[in-house]
Amino acid sequence: MTDIDPPLAPEELAHRLTEVFALVGPLYRRVQRKVEQAAPIEGLSVGVRAVLDLLRENGPMTVPQMGRAQALSRQFVQRMVNDAAAARLVEIIPNPAHQRSSLVRLTGSGRAAILAALAREASLLRQVDGELTDADVTACVRVLGRMLEAFDHVDVD
């Protein structure tokens, strides 16, 4: 079986991925501003929202696990966890697997806050038009996933 669309040579791929970066940065910043503008609704900063969503997806985690999962420094994640704990959105519980590294888990209020944020974001994302297909989105996720994998080794601390 032959590829209809063969893989790009490294130089051309690098050029095309630069185009992706040129879009991802402004997109991320615009979404971040939109989330922060709506923060009074749930009381969430972008960082706290990221922590809550990670806990919603994975269940209780340690701060180092969250930092690795999001390629963020442990110090930043700890500040976000502290903010979320102060707002009673998360609670710190003992970790049976590791005495010195407690687990962080969502509270009922935290779960309600992240679900409300996700519902609002889904409403905004429904406004995206352009006759995009499942194949388009699958290709986008594949490309961004490969780019992320390429930089998994980068130390954030």
Buried (B, 14 or more C-beta within 10 A) or exposed (E): EEEEEEEEEEEEEEEEBEEEEEEEEEEEEEBBEEBEEBBEEBBBBBBBBBBBBBBBEEEBBBBBBBBBBBEBEBEBBBBBBBBBBEBEBBBBEEBEEEEEEBBBBBBEBBBEBBBBBBEBBEEEEEEEEEEEEEEEEEEEEEEEEEEEEEEEEEEEE
